[in-house]
Amino acid sequence: MDKEFTRREIIGAGLGVAAVALAGAAISTTAAAQEAPASKAGANTAAGLSEFNKYGEELENGLLLRTSPIAVKMIEKEEDIPKGAFRPKRDGGIHIAQCQAFGMSRRQGKTVAMLKEDHWCPTALMAYGMVPKQSGGFFGEAYMTFDTGKYIGIVTAPLKSATFMPDVVMIYMNPAQLRGALLPMNFSGADQVKTELFLPSCGHAVVDPMKTGKYVVVLPDPGEYQRGLATEDEMILSVPQAKMQPFMASLKQRGKMYSHRDQYMDMKPDFEQPQFYKDMFKQWGLGQE
């Protein structure tokens, strides 16, 4: 086909993200031009903290999110911990899992700092390089980790109120919201998005986007469902810092945030076809009667 399809035509047709990526459809957007330089330049050309806070508000409202997007930062020294951050062991005399810290930030609006002594689940400790990764067995499965000793902890907070620049933004959403977030993006190929089913979701959602620079879609693992209270219909989209600007630009390309609120169910025969459907059917001699 020699036609360049518009994003609205693709969204109107209800095509899945995977289909768009595999078909290699050409989606012309301003965000496409911004993507390459933002990814290469990294944090130096990224939006400032106030802009990231604004992103948090826009994402909650535009995608009708039930909980706040999370700002995530890996810390190398205690001085990096924001003032007023809750430290479970020091401030509460308790231990929690990292997925529970995510839940506290996105649901309760807390800034939570998790150092080695705060953790109560082994996978996050290994994934974040706070302890050496064990080989073999259940927790020795293949997953990305940071170098041992590089970081002493991790800090999370609601993106809309975070007092620090995040390394990664984690967004919990249902499949319809995920479709609304991903579909407007410009895909030159499927390699811009990495998908991880689970085990461990706390690792994949933080380590993978930081090490690969890609968007990462993660299915919360059983532990996060059981202890972190992730709901049955939630998935995680993790966006590395350098990709937040183009990601938000792609969502707002046509002057509003794309959302599943603009989609509706209406299963009827002979539905109104988008123009590029009509063009293909005409090529094939179909639908002309």
BATILUM-534581 format. One record per residue (C-alpha): residue number from 1; x, y, z; residue in three letters. Coordinates in nm, 2 decimals. Example, Ala and Ser with C-alpha at 12.3 -4.5 7.8 and 13.67 -1.06 7.14 Angstrom:
> 1	1.23	-0.45	0.78	Ala
> 2	1.37	-0.11	0.71	Ser
This chain:
> 1	0.00	0.00	0.00	Met
> 2	0.13	0.34	-0.09	Asp
> 3	-0.10	0.53	0.15	Lys
> 4	0.03	0.68	0.47	Glu
> 5	-0.24	0.60	0.73	Phe
> 6	-0.33	0.86	1.00	Thr
> 7	-0.34	0.77	1.36	Arg
> 8	-0.71	0.85	1.39	Arg
> 9	-0.79	0.60	1.11	Glu
> 10	-0.60	0.33	1.30	Ile
> 11	-0.75	0.41	1.64	Ile
> 12	-1.10	0.42	1.48	Gly
> 13	-1.05	0.08	1.33	Ala
> 14	-0.97	-0.06	1.67	Gly
> 15	-0.65	-0.22	1.56	Leu
> 16	-0.43	-0.37	1.84	Gly
> 17	-0.09	-0.23	1.91	Val
> 18	0.08	-0.55	1.81	Ala
> 19	-0.09	-0.54	1.47	Ala
> 20	0.02	-0.19	1.41	Val
> 21	0.38	-0.27	1.50	Ala
> 22	0.40	-0.59	1.30	Leu
> 23	0.24	-0.43	1.00	Ala
> 24	0.49	-0.15	1.02	Gly
> 25	0.22	0.10	0.94	Ala
> 26	0.36	0.45	0.88	Ala
> 27	0.21	0.69	1.14	Ile
> 28	0.32	1.04	1.08	Ser
> 29	0.36	1.24	1.41	Thr
> 30	0.55	1.53	1.55	Thr
> 31	0.66	1.30	1.83	Ala
> 32	0.84	1.08	1.59	Ala
> 33	1.08	1.37	1.52	Ala
> 34	1.12	1.43	1.89	Gln
> 35	1.19	1.07	1.98	Glu
> 36	1.54	1.02	1.85	Ala
> 37	1.70	1.33	1.99	Pro
> 38	1.53	1.29	2.33	Ala
> 39	1.64	0.93	2.36	Ser
> 40	2.00	1.01	2.26	Lys
> 41	2.04	1.32	2.47	Ala
> 42	1.88	1.17	2.78	Gly
> 43	1.81	1.37	3.09	Ala
> 44	2.00	1.68	2.97	Asn
> 45	1.72	1.76	2.73	Thr
> 46	1.43	1.61	2.93	Ala
> 47	1.16	1.82	3.08	Ala
> 48	1.22	1.97	3.43	Gly
> 49	1.07	1.84	3.75	Leu
> 50	0.76	2.07	3.74	Ser
> 51	0.69	1.94	3.39	Glu
> 52	0.71	1.58	3.52	Phe
> 53	0.47	1.67	3.80	Asn
> 54	0.23	1.81	3.54	Lys
> 55	0.27	1.48	3.34	Tyr
> 56	0.14	1.30	3.65	Gly
> 57	-0.18	1.51	3.67	Glu
> 58	-0.23	1.48	3.29	Glu
> 59	-0.19	1.10	3.29	Leu
> 60	-0.43	1.05	3.58	Glu
> 61	-0.70	1.27	3.42	Asn
> 62	-0.64	1.18	3.05	Gly
> 63	-0.63	0.81	3.09	Leu
> 64	-0.88	0.79	3.38	Leu
> 65	-0.63	0.61	3.60	Leu
> 66	-0.74	0.47	3.93	Arg
> 67	-0.41	0.53	4.10	Thr
> 68	-0.12	0.78	4.06	Ser
> 69	0.17	0.71	3.82	Pro
> 70	0.48	0.65	4.02	Ile
> 71	0.81	0.84	4.00	Ala
> 72	1.10	0.59	4.06	Val
> 73	1.46	0.68	4.14	Lys
> 74	1.75	0.46	4.22	Met
> 75	1.98	0.61	4.49	Ile
> 76	2.35	0.57	4.54	Glu
> 77	2.39	0.75	4.87	Lys
> 78	2.17	0.84	5.17	Glu
> 79	2.19	1.21	5.08	Glu
> 80	1.98	1.13	4.77	Asp
> 81	1.68	1.04	4.98	Ile
> 82	1.42	1.32	4.98	Pro
> 83	1.34	1.49	5.30	Lys
> 84	1.03	1.35	5.47	Gly
> 85	1.05	1.01	5.28	Ala
> 86	0.91	0.72	5.48	Phe
> 87	1.17	0.46	5.56	Arg
> 88	0.98	0.14	5.68	Pro
> 89	1.24	0.00	5.92	Lys
> 90	1.36	0.33	6.07	Arg
> 91	1.03	0.51	6.08	Asp
> 92	0.78	0.23	6.13	Gly
> 93	0.98	-0.06	6.27	Gly
> 94	0.85	-0.27	5.99	Ile
> 95	0.96	-0.45	5.67	His
> 96	0.77	-0.45	5.34	Ile
> 97	0.81	-0.58	4.99	Ala
> 98	0.89	-0.34	4.71	Gln
> 99	0.55	-0.40	4.55	Cys
> 100	0.40	-0.28	4.87	Gln
> 101	0.61	0.04	4.85	Ala
> 102	0.48	0.09	4.50	Phe
> 103	0.12	0.05	4.64	Gly
> 104	0.19	0.31	4.92	Met
> 105	0.31	0.56	4.66	Ser
> 106	0.04	0.52	4.40	Arg
> 107	-0.25	0.48	4.64	Arg
> 108	-0.16	0.67	4.96	Gln
> 109	0.05	0.94	4.80	Gly
> 110	0.36	0.85	5.01	Lys
> 111	0.72	0.90	4.93	Thr
> 112	0.89	0.58	5.03	Val
> 113	1.26	0.51	5.05	Ala
> 114	1.36	0.14	5.05	Met
> 115	1.71	0.05	5.16	Leu
> 116	1.84	-0.30	5.21	Lys
> 117	1.72	-0.32	5.57	Glu
> 118	1.36	-0.23	5.47	Asp
> 119	1.30	-0.52	5.22	His
> 120	1.10	-0.83	5.31	Trp
> 121	1.12	-1.00	4.96	Cys
> 122	1.44	-1.13	4.81	Pro
> 123	1.38	-1.06	4.44	Thr
> 124	1.39	-0.68	4.46	Ala
> 125	1.71	-0.70	4.66	Leu
> 126	1.87	-0.91	4.39	Met
> 127	1.72	-0.72	4.09	Ala
> 128	1.84	-0.38	4.23	Tyr
> 129	2.19	-0.51	4.31	Gly
> 130	2.16	-0.46	4.68	Met
> 131	2.27	-0.82	4.73	Val
> 132	2.43	-1.07	4.49	Pro
> 133	2.19	-1.26	4.27	Lys
> 134	2.15	-1.62	4.37	Gln
> 135	2.20	-1.88	4.09	Ser
> 136	1.96	-2.16	4.03	Gly
> 137	1.62	-2.22	4.19	Gly
> 138	1.31	-2.02	4.18	Phe
> 139	1.48	-1.68	4.24	Phe
> 140	1.76	-1.76	4.00	Gly
> 141	1.54	-1.72	3.69	Glu
> 142	1.67	-1.50	3.41	Ala
> 143	1.60	-1.13	3.47	Tyr
> 144	1.80	-0.81	3.44	Met
> 145	1.98	-0.68	3.75	Thr
> 146	2.18	-0.38	3.84	Phe
> 147	2.55	-0.43	3.93	Asp
> 148	2.59	-0.54	4.29	Thr
> 149	2.66	-0.24	4.51	Gly
> 150	2.58	0.03	4.26	Lys
> 151	2.27	0.15	4.44	Tyr
> 152	2.19	0.15	4.81	Ile
> 153	1.82	0.19	4.76	Gly
> 154	1.51	0.30	4.57	Ile
> 155	1.27	0.59	4.62	Val
> 156	0.91	0.61	4.49	Thr
> 157	0.65	0.88	4.50	Ala
> 158	0.34	0.99	4.31	Pro
> 159	0.46	1.15	3.99	Leu
> 160	0.24	1.45	4.04	Lys
> 161	0.40	1.54	4.37	Ser
> 162	0.75	1.39	4.35	Ala
> 163	1.04	1.62	4.47	Thr
> 164	1.30	1.44	4.26	Phe
> 165	1.35	1.36	3.89	Met
> 166	1.26	1.00	3.83	Pro
> 167	1.47	0.75	3.64	Asp
> 168	1.15	0.57	3.55	Val
> 169	0.78	0.64	3.55	Val
> 170	0.55	0.34	3.63	Met
> 171	0.19	0.36	3.53	Ile
> 172	-0.06	0.10	3.65	Tyr
> 173	-0.36	0.07	3.41	Met
> 174	-0.61	-0.17	3.27	Asn
> 175	-0.58	-0.31	2.91	Pro
> 176	-0.81	-0.04	2.77	Ala
> 177	-0.60	0.23	2.92	Gln
> 178	-0.28	0.06	2.81	Leu
> 179	-0.41	0.05	2.46	Arg
> 180	-0.49	0.42	2.48	Gly
> 181	-0.14	0.50	2.60	Ala
> 182	0.04	0.30	2.34	Leu
> 183	-0.16	0.33	2.03	Leu
> 184	-0.09	0.69	1.95	Pro
> 185	0.29	0.63	1.97	Met
> 186	0.49	0.61	1.65	Asn
> 187	0.62	0.26	1.60	Phe
> 188	0.89	0.21	1.34	Ser
> 189	0.91	-0.15	1.47	Gly
> 190	0.82	-0.36	1.77	Ala
> 191	1.16	-0.30	1.93	Asp
> 192	1.05	0.02	2.11	Gln
> 193	0.84	-0.18	2.35	Val
> 194	0.96	-0.47	2.57	Lys
> 195	0.71	-0.70	2.72	Thr
> 196	0.76	-0.91	3.04	Glu
> 197	0.50	-1.14	3.17	Leu
> 198	0.62	-1.16	3.53	Phe
> 199	0.87	-1.28	3.78	Leu
> 200	0.98	-1.04	3.91	Pro
> 201	0.75	-0.75	3.82	Ser
> 202	0.94	-0.52	4.07	Cys
> 203	1.26	-0.59	3.88	Gly
> 204	1.13	-0.58	3.52	His
> 205	0.94	-0.25	3.58	Ala
> 206	1.25	-0.07	3.71	Val
> 207	1.56	-0.24	3.59	Val
> 208	1.46	-0.31	3.23	Asp
> 209	1.36	0.04	3.12	Pro
> 210	1.67	0.19	3.28	Met
> 211	1.91	-0.06	3.12	Lys
> 212	1.74	-0.08	2.77	Thr
> 213	1.59	0.27	2.74	Gly
> 214	1.27	0.10	2.61	Lys
> 215	0.91	0.12	2.71	Tyr
> 216	0.84	-0.19	2.92	Val
> 217	0.50	-0.35	2.96	Val
> 218	0.49	-0.58	3.27	Val
> 219	0.22	-0.81	3.41	Leu
> 220	0.22	-0.78	3.79	Pro
> 221	0.35	-1.11	3.94	Asp
> 222	0.16	-1.33	4.19	Pro
> 223	0.34	-1.16	4.49	Gly
> 224	0.24	-0.82	4.37	Glu
> 225	-0.12	-0.93	4.34	Tyr
> 226	-0.12	-1.10	4.68	Gln
> 227	0.08	-0.85	4.88	Arg
> 228	0.10	-0.53	4.68	Gly
> 229	-0.27	-0.54	4.61	Leu
> 230	-0.24	-0.51	4.23	Ala
> 231	-0.59	-0.58	4.09	Thr
> 232	-0.68	-0.86	3.85	Glu
> 233	-0.70	-0.63	3.55	Asp
> 234	-0.39	-0.42	3.61	Glu
> 235	-0.08	-0.40	3.40	Met
> 236	0.23	-0.18	3.43	Ile
> 237	0.37	0.05	3.17	Leu
> 238	0.72	0.17	3.26	Ser
> 239	0.86	0.47	3.08	Val
> 240	1.23	0.57	3.11	Pro
> 241	1.30	0.93	3.19	Gln
> 242	1.43	1.02	2.84	Ala
> 243	1.12	0.89	2.68	Lys
> 244	0.86	1.07	2.89	Met
> 245	0.86	1.39	2.68	Gln
> 246	0.80	1.21	2.34	Pro
> 247	0.56	0.97	2.51	Phe
> 248	0.35	1.26	2.64	Met
> 249	0.38	1.44	2.31	Ala
> 250	0.24	1.14	2.13	Ser
> 251	-0.06	1.13	2.36	Leu
> 252	-0.13	1.50	2.31	Lys
> 253	-0.05	1.51	1.94	Gln
> 254	-0.39	1.62	1.83	Arg
> 255	-0.46	1.86	2.12	Gly
> 256	-0.61	1.61	2.37	Lys
> 257	-0.51	1.31	2.56	Met
> 258	-0.60	0.98	2.39	Tyr
> 259	-0.82	0.77	2.62	Ser
> 260	-1.04	0.47	2.60	His
> 261	-1.32	0.71	2.70	Arg
> 262	-1.33	0.80	2.33	Asp
> 263	-1.40	0.44	2.24	Gln
> 264	-1.73	0.26	2.27	Tyr
> 265	-1.87	-0.09	2.20	Met
> 266	-2.11	-0.12	1.91	Asp
> 267	-2.11	-0.46	1.74	Met
> 268	-2.30	-0.42	1.42	Lys
> 269	-2.27	-0.55	1.07	Pro
> 270	-2.16	-0.32	0.78	Asp
> 271	-2.01	-0.07	1.03	Phe
> 272	-1.87	0.25	0.89	Glu
> 273	-1.52	0.17	0.76	Gln
> 274	-1.22	0.41	0.81	Pro
> 275	-1.09	0.54	0.48	Gln
> 276	-0.80	0.31	0.45	Phe
> 277	-1.03	0.00	0.49	Tyr
> 278	-1.23	0.14	0.20	Lys
> 279	-0.92	0.19	-0.01	Asp
> 280	-0.81	-0.17	0.05	Met
> 281	-1.15	-0.32	-0.02	Phe
> 282	-1.17	-0.12	-0.34	Lys
> 283	-0.83	-0.27	-0.44	Gln
> 284	-0.97	-0.61	-0.39	Trp
> 285	-1.30	-0.55	-0.56	Gly
> 286	-1.49	-0.59	-0.24	Leu
> 287	-1.76	-0.38	-0.07	Gly
> 288	-1.86	-0.20	-0.40	Gln
> 289	-2.21	-0.35	-0.43	Glu
